[in-house]
Amino acid sequence: MSNATRSAKEFYTEAEAAAILGISVVRLHRLLDEHIFTDGNRRPPQLEFTSGDLLLLSYWSNNARKAPTHEVIPMPKRH
């Protein structure tokens, strides 16, 4: 949910994206290199991000801080 007093931007710079995610630009670049630019293509010098991009980057950033699991959404055990 977004804050009603804050309007969403269409695009965010690398510095803005890193600030929103609470990480450094260097960490942002590492996430991009680990998850996006994996096929040998180099990361462009300047990128812009949408709110959807930030959501995925947030997941990758937070997931890296936790113990590795293969669950995207933890489900309760069935009895």
Residue frames as a rotation matrix with the C-alpha (Angstrom) as fourth column:
MET 1
0.583 0.813 0.000 0.00
0.813 -0.583 0.000 0.00
0.000 0.000 -1.000 0.00
SER 2
-0.390 -0.724 0.570 1.31
0.690 -0.639 -0.339 3.43
0.610 0.261 0.748 -0.82
ASN 3
-0.518 0.137 -0.844 1.12
0.640 -0.594 -0.489 6.51
-0.568 -0.793 0.220 1.31
ALA 4
0.370 0.805 0.464 -1.75
0.920 -0.247 -0.305 8.70
-0.131 0.539 -0.832 0.04
THR 5
0.799 -0.089 -0.594 0.23
0.015 -0.986 0.169 11.90
-0.601 -0.144 -0.786 0.60
ARG 6
-0.264 -0.948 -0.180 3.11
-0.362 -0.076 0.929 10.70
-0.894 0.310 -0.323 -1.56
SER 7
0.737 0.522 -0.430 2.66
-0.577 0.152 -0.803 10.38
-0.353 0.839 0.413 -5.31
ALA 8
0.373 -0.578 0.726 4.39
0.387 0.808 0.444 7.53
-0.843 0.116 0.525 -7.09
LYS 9
-0.073 -0.487 -0.870 6.88
-0.746 -0.553 0.372 8.36
-0.662 0.676 -0.323 -9.80
GLU 10
0.883 0.349 -0.314 6.88
-0.467 0.584 -0.664 6.53
-0.048 0.733 0.679 -13.09
PHE 11
0.574 -0.765 -0.292 10.66
0.354 0.554 -0.753 6.00
0.738 0.329 0.589 -13.12
TYR 12
0.938 -0.345 0.017 13.39
-0.127 -0.297 0.946 6.04
-0.322 -0.890 -0.323 -10.46
THR 13
0.415 -0.880 -0.232 17.11
-0.703 -0.148 -0.696 6.62
0.578 0.452 -0.680 -10.93
GLU 14
0.087 -0.487 -0.869 19.69
0.324 0.839 -0.438 4.20
0.942 -0.243 0.231 -9.54
ALA 15
-0.869 -0.455 0.195 20.35
0.005 -0.401 -0.916 6.51
0.495 -0.795 0.351 -6.57
GLU 16
-0.284 0.853 0.437 16.62
-0.929 -0.357 0.093 6.90
0.236 -0.379 0.895 -5.85
ALA 17
0.502 0.464 -0.730 16.03
-0.366 0.879 0.307 3.15
0.784 0.113 0.611 -6.16
ALA 18
-0.310 -0.712 -0.631 18.91
0.396 0.507 -0.766 2.33
0.864 -0.487 0.125 -3.81
ALA 19
-0.874 0.014 0.487 17.65
-0.385 -0.630 -0.674 4.89
0.297 -0.776 0.556 -1.27
ILE 20
0.115 0.991 0.068 14.11
-0.917 0.080 0.390 3.48
0.381 -0.108 0.918 -1.40
LEU 21
0.546 0.045 -0.837 15.47
-0.036 0.999 0.031 -0.05
0.837 0.013 0.547 -0.94
GLY 22
0.875 -0.260 0.409 17.77
-0.465 -0.217 0.858 1.05
-0.135 -0.941 -0.311 1.90
ILE 23
0.572 -0.731 0.373 20.87
0.662 0.680 0.317 -0.26
-0.485 0.066 0.872 0.14
SER 24
-0.114 -0.690 -0.714 23.90
-0.163 -0.696 0.699 1.29
-0.980 0.196 -0.034 -1.53
VAL 25
0.573 0.229 -0.787 24.15
-0.779 -0.149 -0.610 1.81
-0.257 0.962 0.093 -5.28
VAL 26
-0.504 -0.815 -0.286 27.00
-0.851 0.525 0.004 -0.73
0.147 0.245 -0.958 -5.24
ARG 27
-0.705 0.332 0.627 24.66
-0.111 0.822 -0.559 -3.30
-0.701 -0.463 -0.542 -3.62
LEU 28
0.407 0.870 -0.277 21.98
-0.390 -0.108 -0.914 -2.43
-0.826 0.480 0.295 -6.21
HIS 29
0.188 -0.430 -0.883 24.49
-0.977 0.013 -0.215 -3.10
0.104 0.903 -0.417 -8.99
ARG 30
-0.832 -0.501 0.239 25.41
-0.537 0.834 -0.122 -6.44
-0.138 -0.230 -0.963 -7.38
LEU 31
-0.221 0.845 0.487 21.74
-0.079 0.482 -0.873 -7.47
-0.972 -0.232 -0.040 -7.26
LEU 32
0.593 0.434 -0.678 21.31
-0.652 -0.235 -0.721 -6.54
-0.472 0.870 0.144 -10.91
ASP 33
-0.185 -0.773 -0.607 24.43
-0.954 0.290 -0.079 -8.45
0.237 0.565 -0.791 -11.90
GLU 34
-0.848 -0.131 0.514 23.36
-0.352 0.864 -0.361 -11.53
-0.396 -0.486 -0.779 -9.89
HIS 35
-0.311 0.859 0.407 19.76
0.268 0.490 -0.829 -11.66
-0.912 -0.149 -0.383 -11.11
ILE 36
0.670 0.635 -0.385 19.33
-0.124 -0.416 -0.901 -9.70
-0.732 0.651 -0.200 -14.35
PHE 37
0.577 -0.528 -0.623 22.54
-0.811 -0.277 -0.516 -9.40
0.100 0.803 -0.588 -16.33
THR 38
0.248 -0.398 0.883 23.49
-0.465 0.750 0.469 -13.06
-0.850 -0.527 0.001 -16.19
ASP 39
0.796 0.161 0.583 23.71
0.351 0.662 -0.662 -13.91
-0.492 0.732 0.471 -19.90
GLY 40
-0.085 -0.939 0.335 27.00
0.950 0.025 0.310 -12.16
-0.299 0.344 0.890 -20.61
ASN 41
0.261 0.213 0.942 25.49
0.567 -0.823 0.029 -8.78
0.781 0.526 -0.335 -21.45
ARG 42
-0.753 -0.594 -0.284 26.97
0.600 -0.442 -0.666 -5.90
0.270 -0.672 0.690 -19.51
ARG 43
0.158 0.768 -0.620 24.85
0.899 -0.372 -0.231 -3.69
-0.409 -0.521 -0.749 -17.29
PRO 44
0.313 -0.002 0.950 24.21
0.635 -0.743 -0.211 -0.31
0.706 0.669 -0.231 -18.98
PRO 45
-0.705 -0.709 0.038 25.90
0.462 -0.499 -0.733 2.67
0.538 -0.499 0.679 -17.30
GLN 46
-0.843 0.499 0.202 22.56
-0.520 -0.658 -0.545 4.29
-0.139 -0.565 0.813 -16.33
LEU 47
-0.713 0.668 -0.216 19.31
0.521 0.709 0.475 2.52
0.470 0.226 -0.853 -15.54
GLU 48
-0.585 0.647 0.488 15.83
-0.771 -0.631 -0.088 3.63
0.251 -0.428 0.868 -14.53
PHE 49
-0.950 0.227 -0.213 13.42
0.287 0.905 -0.313 1.52
0.121 -0.359 -0.926 -12.51
THR 50
-0.188 0.955 0.229 9.65
-0.330 -0.281 0.901 1.24
0.925 0.094 0.368 -12.20
SER 51
-0.008 0.267 0.964 7.80
-1.000 -0.019 -0.003 0.51
0.018 -0.964 0.267 -8.97
GLY 52
0.935 0.343 -0.089 7.48
-0.349 0.935 -0.063 -3.12
0.061 0.090 0.994 -10.12
ASP 53
0.305 -0.917 -0.258 11.25
0.053 0.286 -0.957 -3.32
0.951 0.278 0.136 -10.56
LEU 54
-0.360 -0.442 0.822 11.70
-0.728 -0.418 -0.544 -2.00
0.584 -0.793 -0.171 -7.03
LEU 55
0.553 0.634 0.540 9.37
-0.828 0.489 0.274 -4.66
-0.091 -0.599 0.796 -5.66
LEU 56
0.910 -0.249 -0.332 11.41
0.108 0.914 -0.391 -7.45
0.401 0.320 0.859 -7.24
LEU 57
-0.045 -0.977 0.209 14.72
-0.048 -0.207 -0.977 -5.87
0.998 -0.054 -0.038 -6.20
SER 58
-0.032 0.123 0.992 13.37
-0.954 -0.300 0.006 -5.57
0.298 -0.946 0.127 -2.66
TYR 59
0.915 0.385 0.117 12.54
-0.402 0.889 0.219 -9.27
-0.019 -0.247 0.969 -2.62
TRP 60
0.595 -0.756 -0.273 16.03
0.339 0.545 -0.767 -10.20
0.729 0.364 0.581 -3.84
SER 61
-0.210 -0.696 0.687 17.68
-0.392 -0.584 -0.711 -7.82
0.896 -0.419 -0.150 -1.38
ASN 62
0.180 0.369 0.912 15.68
-0.982 0.020 0.186 -9.07
0.051 -0.929 0.366 1.61
ASN 63
0.969 0.199 -0.147 16.00
-0.207 0.977 -0.043 -12.71
0.135 0.072 0.988 0.56
ALA 64
0.278 -0.946 -0.166 19.80
0.075 0.194 -0.978 -12.40
0.957 0.260 0.125 0.45
ARG 65
-0.304 -0.372 0.877 19.81
-0.769 -0.448 -0.456 -11.37
0.563 -0.813 -0.150 4.12
LYS 66
0.501 0.585 0.638 17.87
-0.837 0.515 0.185 -14.46
-0.220 -0.627 0.747 5.20
ALA 67
-0.382 -0.537 0.752 18.97
-0.313 0.841 0.441 -18.08
-0.869 -0.067 -0.490 5.35
PRO 68
-0.731 0.066 -0.680 18.69
-0.679 0.037 0.733 -19.60
0.074 0.997 0.018 1.88
THR 69
-0.301 0.692 0.656 15.41
0.025 0.693 -0.721 -21.35
-0.953 -0.201 -0.226 1.14
HIS 70
-0.970 0.003 0.242 13.67
0.240 0.116 0.964 -22.32
-0.025 0.993 -0.114 -2.05
GLU 71
-0.102 0.990 -0.100 10.24
0.974 0.078 -0.214 -21.16
-0.204 -0.119 -0.972 -0.90
VAL 72
-0.665 -0.009 0.747 8.91
0.327 -0.903 0.280 -17.98
0.672 0.431 0.603 -2.40
ILE 73
-0.039 0.711 0.702 5.85
-0.770 -0.470 0.432 -17.95
0.637 -0.524 0.566 -0.14
PRO 74
-0.945 -0.320 0.067 6.17
-0.284 0.703 -0.652 -20.04
0.162 -0.635 -0.755 3.01
MET 75
-0.013 0.965 -0.263 3.15
-0.522 0.218 0.825 -22.29
0.853 0.148 0.501 3.37
PRO 76
-0.014 0.062 0.998 1.92
-0.975 0.219 -0.028 -23.82
-0.220 -0.974 0.058 6.64
LYS 77
-0.930 -0.333 -0.157 2.42
-0.354 0.925 0.136 -27.55
0.100 0.182 -0.978 7.01
ARG 78
0.058 0.963 -0.262 -0.64
-0.764 0.212 0.610 -29.71
0.643 0.165 0.748 6.38
HIS 79
-0.532 -0.179 0.827 -1.64
-0.765 0.520 -0.379 -32.23
-0.363 -0.835 -0.414 9.01
